[in-house]
Amino acid sequence: MLIYPAIDLIDGKCVRLAQGDFDAVTQYNDDPLHQLESFVRDGAQQVHIVDLDGARAGNPVQHDLIGQITTKAEINVQAAGGVRNREHVEALLDKGISRVVIGSLAILNPDLVAGWLADFGPDKFTISLDIKIEEHAPIIATHGWEKSSGKLLWDVLSQYAAAGMKHVLVTDVSRDGMLTGPNLPLMKEITSRFPDIALQASGGVGKIEDILQLKETGAAAAIVGKALYEGKFTLAEAVNAGA
């Protein structure tokens, strides 16, 4: 299982949110390139970078910065936040991004995104689905986790599986940034229902045991953020646990 250390950007600085709340921001590093280089030294093979300003605005805000630090660090990067049209996709790929993460747009305009999967190839995309549990059902949130789509996770996964999706990132928003442990039953159910899709599990990792348990669910990767920034374990330890 791969470990994706996360770099979330607001105003060019590395931050973390609690439960997707933009009013609950903790800043950890004002130099994202330095942070990325540190992750590379500790064994990262992939890095997950999010333009949180873009996610909130619905347009790219820090894609140029993401491209700059990607070029300098020379590592595979998947980039998220603010992607709304084909030009945004092409610009990120031209900047050397290995995989473009599509979030809200995957729910708002699935036909458009399915067309991109066909045109660019499914390996160029990760479909990101942010989950809020509503009446015991996994419902997808959009617009930087601030709105509920009313759509059931299983229906959307089935739709994109039929469109050829290979990579999906699922975040339990209630656990994101809380260090309380991932939603293991949800991640296990995803891999059981859709064994041919590579799941990136996100939200709640707070200790090495969480990574070991996520690996047992069949997840292909885990996104790890706050636990690294707060020294709960090192990235090297996480990479070793996922191996």
C-alpha positions in Angstrom: 0.0 0.0 0.0 1.4 3.4 -1.0 1.5 6.3 1.4 0.7 9.7 0.0 1.8 12.5 2.3 -0.6 15.4 1.9 0.3 19.0 1.4 -2.8 21.2 1.7 -2.2 24.8 0.5 -3.9 28.1 1.6 -2.2 31.3 0.6 0.9 29.3 -0.4 1.4 27.8 3.0 1.0 24.2 4.3 -2.0 23.8 6.5 -4.5 21.3 7.7 -8.2 21.6 8.3 -10.3 19.9 10.9 -13.3 18.0 9.4 -13.0 20.2 6.3 -13.8 23.4 8.2 -12.1 26.4 6.7 -12.5 28.2 10.0 -10.5 25.5 11.7 -7.1 25.9 10.0 -3.7 25.0 11.5 -0.6 26.3 9.6 2.4 24.0 9.7 4.9 25.2 7.2 5.2 28.4 5.1 7.5 26.7 2.5 5.7 23.9 0.6 8.8 23.1 -1.5 10.8 22.5 1.6 8.0 20.3 2.9 7.8 18.3 -0.3 11.6 17.9 -0.4 11.4 16.6 3.2 8.8 14.0 2.2 11.0 12.9 -0.7 14.0 12.4 1.6 11.8 10.2 3.9 10.8 7.9 1.0 7.7 9.3 -0.6 6.9 7.9 -4.0 3.8 10.0 -4.5 2.6 13.2 -3.0 -1.0 14.5 -2.7 -1.2 18.4 -3.1 -4.4 20.3 -2.6 -5.2 23.8 -3.6 -7.7 24.5 -0.8 -8.2 28.1 -2.0 -9.1 26.7 -5.4 -11.4 24.0 -4.0 -13.3 26.7 -2.1 -13.4 29.2 -5.0 -14.2 26.7 -7.7 -11.3 27.8 -9.8 -7.5 27.3 -9.7 -5.8 29.6 -7.3 -2.4 27.9 -6.7 -1.9 25.6 -9.7 1.1 27.6 -10.8 2.7 27.2 -7.4 1.9 23.5 -7.5 3.6 23.2 -10.9 6.6 25.1 -9.7 7.3 22.9 -6.7 6.5 19.7 -8.6 9.2 20.6 -11.2 11.7 21.4 -8.6 11.1 18.3 -6.4 11.0 15.8 -9.3 8.5 13.4 -7.8 5.1 12.1 -8.9 2.4 14.5 -7.7 -1.4 14.2 -7.9 -2.9 17.7 -7.6 -6.4 18.6 -6.4 -8.5 21.7 -6.0 -10.3 24.0 -8.4 -10.3 21.9 -11.5 -13.4 22.9 -13.5 -12.6 22.6 -17.2 -10.5 20.9 -19.8 -8.0 23.8 -19.8 -7.4 23.3 -16.1 -6.6 19.6 -16.7 -4.3 20.3 -19.6 -2.5 23.1 -17.7 -1.8 20.8 -14.7 -0.6 17.9 -17.0 1.6 20.4 -18.8 3.2 21.4 -15.5 4.3 17.8 -14.9 1.5 16.7 -12.6 1.2 12.9 -12.9 -2.5 12.7 -11.9 -5.2 15.3 -11.7 -7.7 14.9 -8.9 -11.3 15.7 -9.8 -13.6 16.4 -6.9 -16.8 18.4 -7.0 -17.0 18.4 -10.8 -17.1 14.6 -10.8 -20.5 15.0 -9.1 -21.7 18.2 -10.8 -20.9 17.1 -14.4 -20.2 13.4 -14.6 -20.5 13.2 -18.4 -17.8 15.8 -18.8 -15.4 14.0 -16.5 -16.2 10.6 -18.1 -15.2 12.2 -21.4 -11.9 13.2 -19.9 -11.3 9.6 -18.7 -11.7 8.5 -22.3 -9.7 11.3 -23.9 -6.7 11.5 -21.6 -6.8 8.0 -20.2 -8.0 6.9 -16.7 -4.5 6.8 -15.3 -4.3 10.6 -15.5 -7.1 11.1 -13.0 -8.1 10.3 -9.5 -11.8 10.8 -8.8 -12.1 12.3 -5.3 -15.3 11.6 -3.3 -15.7 13.3 0.1 -18.2 11.5 2.3 -20.5 12.5 5.1 -22.5 9.8 6.8 -26.1 10.8 6.7 -28.6 8.5 8.4 -26.0 5.7 8.2 -25.5 6.2 4.5 -22.3 7.5 2.8 -23.4 10.6 1.0 -21.0 12.7 -1.2 -20.2 16.3 -0.2 -19.1 18.9 -2.7 -17.6 22.4 -2.9 -14.8 22.0 -0.5 -16.9 19.7 1.7 -19.4 22.4 2.4 -22.4 21.1 0.5 -24.2 17.8 0.4 -24.9 16.4 -3.1 -27.6 14.0 -1.8 -25.9 11.3 -3.9 -25.0 7.9 -2.5 -21.4 6.8 -2.7 -22.2 3.4 -4.2 -24.2 4.9 -7.1 -21.4 7.3 -8.1 -18.8 4.6 -7.8 -20.8 2.3 -10.1 -21.3 5.1 -12.6 -17.5 5.8 -12.8 -16.5 2.2 -12.8 -18.6 1.8 -15.9 -16.8 4.9 -17.4 -13.4 3.2 -16.8 -12.2 4.9 -13.6 -9.1 3.3 -12.2 -8.3 5.5 -9.2 -10.6 6.9 -6.5 -9.9 8.8 -3.3 -12.5 8.5 -0.6 -12.4 10.8 2.4 -14.6 10.5 5.5 -14.9 14.2 6.2 -15.9 13.6 9.8 -12.6 12.0 10.5 -10.3 14.2 8.4 -7.7 16.0 10.5 -9.1 14.5 13.7 -6.5 11.7 14.2 -9.2 9.4 15.5 -8.7 6.5 13.1 -10.0 5.9 9.6 -13.4 4.6 8.7 -12.3 1.0 8.2 -15.7 -0.6 7.5 -16.4 1.9 4.8 -13.0 1.4 3.1 -13.4 -2.4 3.3 -16.8 -2.2 1.7 -15.5 -0.1 -1.1 -12.7 -2.6 -1.9 -15.1 -5.5 -1.6 -17.7 -4.0 -4.0 -15.1 -2.5 -6.4 -12.0 -4.7 -6.3 -10.7 -3.5 -9.7 -10.5 0.1 -8.6 -7.4 1.4 -6.7 -8.7 3.0 -3.5 -6.9 5.9 -1.9 -8.2 6.0 1.7 -8.3 9.3 3.5 -9.4 10.7 6.8 -8.5 9.9 10.4 -5.0 8.3 10.3 -3.4 9.0 13.6 -1.1 6.1 14.4 0.9 3.4 12.6 -1.7 0.8 13.5 -4.2 2.8 11.4 -2.0 2.2 8.4 -1.7 -1.5 9.1 -5.4 -1.8 9.4 -6.1 0.2 6.2 -3.7 -2.1 4.4 -5.8 -5.1 5.5 -8.9 -3.5 3.9 -7.3 -3.8 0.5 -6.8 -0.1 0.0 -4.1 0.7 -2.6 -3.0 3.8 -0.8 -3.5 5.9 2.2 -3.4 9.7 2.4 -1.7 10.9 5.5 -1.5 14.5 6.6 -1.9 15.8 10.2 -0.3 12.8 11.8 2.9 13.5 10.0 2.9 17.2 10.7 2.3 16.6 14.4 4.9 14.0 14.7 2.7 11.0 15.6 5.0 8.9 13.4 7.5 9.6 10.6 6.8 9.2 6.9 9.6 6.6 6.8 7.7 4.6 9.4 4.5 5.0 7.5 6.0 3.9 4.2 7.5 0.8 5.9 4.1 -0.1 7.5 2.4 0.2 4.1 5.0 -1.9 2.3 
